[in-house]
Amino acid sequence: MNLAAQDIRHNLGRFALTALGIGLLLMLVLGMSGIYQGLVFEATQLVDEVGADFWVVQKNTRGPFAEVSRLPANLEFRLLAVPGVRSAQSFVAHTIQREQQGRPLRMFVQGLAWPDDKGEWLPLTGGRPLGQAHYEMIADQILGLALGDKVPLGKDVFTVVGVTKGMASSAGDGTAFFTVRDALAIQFDLPGETMRLERAARRHRAANQDFGRVQPELLERAGGPSSALPALATPLVSAILVKVAPGTDTAAVVATVSAWPDVTVHTHEGQRQLLLRGNVDRARRQLGLFRVILVFVSTIIMALIIYTLTLDKTHDIAMLKLMGARHSVVVGLILQQALLLGALGYAIAYYIGQWLYPLFPRRVMITPDDLWMLAGIVLAISVAASLLGIWKAMRVEPNKVLS
């Protein structure tokens, strides 16, 4: 006859509620690990999916995700001239927030280098890649947009032609994919009155210069759109993604480009580490601290519960000792209850988590390593929690049964 099982059967309701409470606490511990894994995945997913061998960004910046980076789009052609470079594509990324059908719509905008990149590599759950250079977009499911939806952004209206799943930024915002030109048009969109005032100011500055007085016809050009002024710089992009040809020494190509005075080069792994040490690091440490606190809370609660159950069994333990039961029998009674409580809590945490985690607003990724780590934590806190009850049981005198 197992004494622990008999005692649990005698206090089944209280034991079940206790196991449920411990399970919910352990679910939070497991959820903290899953949220951290989700943060890492979302922060590095785009870098991994794009698959560039190295990223070229503005000099002395850690862009395009850590900070603002601005490069001329024609830098692509200079990079293509470097021996060993197979492709160089413009990369545009920025976050916007608009209103769609009365609700806020916050999205991470990424530009695809049309026509070389139409988004065929995206994990589409519906629709198709981009089929034309303008007015089409691919949206992630997080944004809540369906195929065929019309989304006004800037002065244009974009049609959702594809839907992806799991493509989010490091901040958890759903990603929307456009062509590079459309992404730039969205980023640098200005109200009509702002453009009119800027052109008037430009014309006024030109009229006060010598070349404006000598060549009055230039004033008409100065008052026109910026695209008509050849002296102005080409559109600025966030970064250039470079892939090297097969068999090429990537380190040699990186060394060549790094010597240029106007750019900084980050390798694929370097870009991942920048994201992990920057965007995710503080969140990782904060989640780790909460996880440690929850483990301590779970241990204390289990210890108090085991101690309370031991107090309820003081008369029974005294009777066992009076009958000549060995100390190992009493220790086994309390330790088995603690281990069973921990095992039930672990099972409850796992199964309730499988149902609740998909409802979280941020991705929760539970890996086998997380499950094994939680199992080790549960074993440790179960044994630690039983020590208080064992200590109390060992202090019970056999003559207590007579009182």
C-alpha positions in Angstrom: 0.0 0.0 0.0 1.4 3.4 -1.0 0.9 5.8 1.8 1.4 8.9 -0.4 -1.4 7.7 -2.8 -3.7 7.0 0.2 -3.1 10.4 1.7 -3.7 12.1 -1.7 -7.0 10.2 -2.1 -8.0 11.4 1.3 -7.3 15.1 0.4 -8.0 14.9 -3.3 -9.8 18.2 -3.8 -7.1 20.3 -2.1 -4.4 18.4 -3.8 -6.0 18.9 -7.3 -6.4 22.7 -6.7 -2.8 22.9 -5.5 -1.6 21.0 -8.6 -3.7 23.4 -10.8 -2.1 26.5 -9.1 1.4 25.1 -9.5 0.7 24.2 -13.1 -0.4 27.8 -13.9 2.8 29.1 -12.3 4.9 26.7 -14.3 3.0 27.6 -17.4 4.2 31.2 -16.9 7.7 30.0 -16.4 7.5 28.0 -19.7 5.8 30.9 -21.4 8.7 33.3 -20.5 11.1 30.9 -22.2 8.8 30.7 -25.2 8.4 34.4 -25.5 12.1 34.9 -25.5 12.6 32.2 -28.2 9.9 34.0 -30.2 11.6 37.4 -29.8 14.9 35.8 -31.1 13.1 34.2 -34.0 11.2 37.3 -35.1 14.3 39.5 -34.7 16.4 37.3 -36.9 13.9 35.8 -39.2 14.1 38.4 -41.9 17.9 38.4 -41.9 17.8 34.6 -42.3 15.1 34.5 -44.9 16.8 37.1 -47.1 20.0 35.1 -47.1 22.4 37.9 -48.0 26.1 37.1 -47.5 26.7 40.6 -46.2 24.8 43.9 -45.7 26.2 47.3 -46.8 24.9 50.2 -44.7 25.7 53.8 -44.1 29.2 54.5 -42.7 29.5 54.1 -38.9 25.9 52.8 -38.4 24.4 49.5 -37.3 21.5 49.8 -39.6 19.0 49.1 -41.0 17.3 47.5 -38.0 19.3 49.0 -35.1 19.3 52.6 -36.4 18.6 54.7 -39.4 20.8 54.0 -42.4 20.7 56.0 -45.7 22.5 55.0 -48.9 22.1 56.1 -52.5 20.3 53.5 -54.6 22.9 53.6 -57.3 25.4 52.1 -54.9 24.1 48.8 -56.3 26.0 49.4 -59.6 29.3 50.1 -57.8 28.9 46.9 -55.8 28.2 44.9 -58.9 31.5 46.0 -60.3 33.4 44.3 -57.4 34.9 41.0 -58.5 33.0 38.1 -56.9 29.7 39.9 -56.3 26.8 37.9 -57.8 23.9 40.3 -57.0 23.3 43.5 -55.1 19.8 44.5 -54.2 18.4 47.6 -52.5 16.7 47.1 -49.1 14.1 49.5 -47.7 12.6 48.9 -44.3 10.6 51.2 -42.0 7.6 51.1 -39.7 4.4 53.0 -40.3 1.0 53.3 -38.6 -2.2 54.1 -40.4 -5.9 53.6 -39.8 -7.8 50.9 -41.7 -11.5 50.5 -41.3 -11.6 52.4 -38.1 -8.7 50.5 -36.4 -5.0 51.3 -36.1 -2.9 49.4 -38.7 0.8 49.3 -37.7 3.1 47.6 -40.2 6.7 47.0 -40.9 7.2 48.0 -44.6 9.9 46.1 -46.6 10.8 46.9 -50.2 11.6 44.1 -52.6 14.0 44.7 -55.4 11.6 44.4 -58.3 11.8 42.6 -60.8 14.7 40.5 -59.4 12.9 39.8 -56.2 9.1 39.4 -56.4 8.7 37.7 -53.0 8.8 34.0 -54.2 10.8 33.1 -51.2 8.1 34.3 -48.8 6.0 31.6 -46.9 2.8 32.4 -48.7 -0.4 30.9 -47.3 -2.6 32.4 -50.0 -2.4 34.5 -53.1 0.8 35.1 -55.2 4.0 37.0 -55.3 4.1 40.6 -56.6 3.1 40.7 -60.3 3.7 44.3 -61.2 6.0 47.2 -60.2 3.4 49.3 -58.5 0.3 49.2 -56.3 0.5 45.6 -55.1 1.5 44.3 -51.6 2.0 41.1 -49.7 0.7 41.3 -46.1 1.3 39.1 -43.1 -1.7 37.5 -41.3 -0.9 39.6 -38.2 -2.1 42.7 -40.0 -5.6 41.2 -40.4 -5.8 41.9 -44.2 -7.3 39.5 -46.7 -6.7 38.9 -50.3 -8.1 41.7 -52.5 -8.2 44.3 -49.7 -7.5 47.9 -50.7 -5.1 49.7 -48.5 -4.5 53.5 -49.1 -1.0 54.5 -48.2 0.3 57.9 -49.1 -1.2 59.0 -52.4 -1.7 55.5 -53.8 -4.0 52.5 -53.1 -2.4 49.1 -52.8 -4.1 45.8 -53.3 -3.2 42.7 -51.2 -2.2 40.0 -53.6 -0.5 37.6 -51.2 -0.7 36.6 -47.5 2.2 35.3 -45.5 2.4 33.7 -42.0 4.9 34.3 -39.3 6.7 37.3 -40.9 7.0 39.9 -38.1 9.5 42.5 -37.2 11.6 42.5 -34.0 8.9 44.7 -32.4 6.2 42.2 -33.3 4.6 44.2 -36.0 3.3 42.4 -39.1 5.4 42.8 -42.2 4.1 44.1 -45.5 6.1 43.7 -48.7 6.1 46.2 -51.6 8.5 47.0 -54.4 11.4 49.2 -53.4 10.0 52.2 -55.3 6.6 51.8 -53.6 8.2 51.4 -50.2 10.2 54.6 -50.8 7.1 56.4 -52.0 5.3 55.5 -48.8 8.3 56.5 -46.6 8.8 59.9 -48.2 5.2 60.8 -48.9 4.4 64.4 -48.1 1.2 66.3 -48.1 0.5 68.5 -51.1 0.8 71.7 -49.2 4.2 70.7 -47.8 5.5 70.0 -51.4 4.1 73.3 -52.6 5.8 75.3 -49.8 9.1 73.4 -50.3 9.1 74.2 -54.1 8.3 77.9 -53.3 11.2 78.0 -50.8 13.5 76.4 -53.3 12.5 78.9 -56.0 13.1 81.8 -53.5 16.6 80.5 -52.7 17.4 80.1 -56.4 16.3 83.6 -57.1 18.7 85.0 -54.6 21.7 83.2 -56.1 23.8 84.5 -59.0 22.9 81.7 -61.3 19.2 82.4 -60.7 19.7 86.1 -61.8 21.8 85.2 -64.8 19.6 82.3 -66.0 16.0 83.2 -65.0 14.7 80.0 -66.8 16.3 77.9 -64.0 13.7 79.4 -61.6 11.0 77.5 -63.5 13.0 74.2 -63.0 13.5 75.0 -59.3 9.8 75.4 -58.8 9.1 72.0 -60.4 9.2 68.5 -58.9 12.4 67.3 -57.3 12.7 64.5 -59.9 13.2 67.1 -62.6 16.3 68.5 -60.9 19.4 66.5 -62.0 21.6 68.0 -59.3 19.5 66.3 -56.5 20.6 63.0 -55.2 19.0 59.7 -56.1 16.5 58.1 -53.7 18.0 56.8 -50.5 17.6 53.2 -49.4 18.2 51.6 -46.0 20.9 49.1 -47.1 22.2 47.0 -50.0 22.0 43.2 -49.8 25.0 41.5 -51.5 25.4 37.9 -52.5 28.7 36.6 -53.7 29.2 34.1 -56.5 29.7 30.4 -55.6 33.3 29.6 -54.9 34.2 33.2 -54.1 36.0 34.1 -50.9 33.4 36.1 -49.0 35.9 37.5 -46.6 38.0 38.9 -49.5 34.9 40.6 -51.0 33.9 42.0 -47.6 37.5 43.4 -47.1 37.3 45.1 -50.4 34.0 46.8 -49.8 34.9 47.6 -46.2 37.8 49.8 -47.5 35.3 52.2 -49.1 35.1 55.4 -47.0 31.3 55.9 -47.3 29.9 52.5 -46.2 30.1 49.9 -43.4 29.8 46.2 -44.0 28.1 43.7 -41.7 28.2 40.0 -42.5 25.1 37.8 -42.2 26.1 36.5 -38.7 27.2 40.0 -37.7 23.8 41.4 -38.5 22.1 38.7 -36.5 24.4 39.4 -33.5 23.6 43.2 -33.7 19.9 42.4 -33.5 20.3 39.9 -30.6 22.6 42.2 -28.6 20.6 45.3 -29.3 16.9 44.8 -29.9 16.5 41.6 -27.9 19.1 41.8 -25.2 17.1 43.9 -22.7 13.9 41.9 -23.2 15.9 38.6 -22.8 17.4 39.8 -19.4 14.0 41.1 -18.2 12.2 37.8 -19.1 15.0 35.9 -17.5 14.6 37.8 -14.3 10.8 37.2 -14.2 11.4 33.5 -14.8 13.8 33.3 -11.9 11.3 35.1 -9.7 8.5 32.8 -10.7 10.7 29.7 -10.0 11.3 31.1 -6.4 7.6 31.8 -6.0 6.7 28.3 -7.2 9.2 26.8 -4.8 7.9 28.8 -1.8 4.3 27.9 -2.6 5.0 24.2 -2.9 7.1 24.2 0.3 4.2 25.9 2.2 1.7 23.5 0.8 3.8 20.4 1.6 4.4 21.8 5.1 0.7 22.3 5.6 -0.1 18.8 4.4 2.6 17.5 6.8 1.0 19.4 9.7 -2.3 17.8 8.9 -0.6 14.4 9.0 1.2 15.0 12.4 -1.0 12.4 14.2 -0.6 9.8 11.4 3.2 10.3 11.3 3.3 9.9 15.1 1.3 6.7 14.8 3.7 5.4 12.1 6.7 6.1 14.3 5.0 4.5 17.3 4.4 1.4 15.2 8.2 1.3 14.4 8.1 2.7 10.9 11.6 3.6 9.6 12.4 7.3 8.8 12.7 6.4 5.2 9.0 5.6 5.1 8.0 9.0 6.4 10.5 10.7 4.1 9.2 8.7 1.1 5.6 9.7 2.0 6.4 13.5 1.8 8.9 13.3 -1.1 6.6 11.2 -3.2 3.7 13.7 -2.7 6.0 16.6 -3.6 7.2 14.9 -6.8 3.7 13.9 -7.8 2.6 17.5 -7.2 5.4 18.7 -9.4 4.7 16.2 -12.1 1.0 17.1 -12.2 1.9 20.8 -12.3 4.3 20.1 -15.2 1.6 18.3 -17.2 -1.0 21.0 -16.5 1.5 23.7 -17.6 2.2 21.9 -20.8 -1.3 21.1 -21.9 -2.9 24.4 -20.9 0.1 26.2 -22.5 -0.6 24.4 -25.8 -4.1 25.9 -25.8 -3.2 29.4 -24.5 0.1 30.3 -26.1 -1.4 30.6 -29.7 -3.7 33.3 -28.3 -0.8 35.5 -27.1 -0.2 38.7 -29.2 3.5 37.8 -29.6 4.9 34.6 -30.9 5.6 31.9 -28.2 8.0 29.2 -29.3 8.4 26.2 -27.0 11.5 24.1 -27.9 12.4 20.7 -26.6 15.3 22.3 -24.7 12.7 24.5 -22.9 10.7 21.5 -21.9 13.7 19.6 -20.6 14.9 22.6 -18.7 11.4 23.0 -17.1 11.4 19.4 -16.2 14.7 19.8 -14.4 13.4 22.9 -12.6 10.3 21.1 -11.5 12.4 18.2 -10.2 14.6 20.6 -8.3 11.8 22.7 -6.7 9.8 19.5 -5.8 12.8 18.1 -3.9 13.6 21.5 -2.3 10.0 22.1 -1.4 9.7 18.7 0.3 12.7 19.5 2.7 10.6 21.8 4.9 7.9 19.1 5.3 10.5 16.4 5.9 12.2 18.6 8.6 8.8 19.0 10.3 8.0 15.3 10.1 11.4 14.3 11.6 10.6 16.5 14.6 7.3 14.7 15.4 7.5 12.6 18.5 5.8 9.2 18.7 4.1 10.1 21.9 2.3 12.9 20.0 -0.3 10.3 19.2 -1.4 10.2 22.8 -2.1 13.9 23.0 
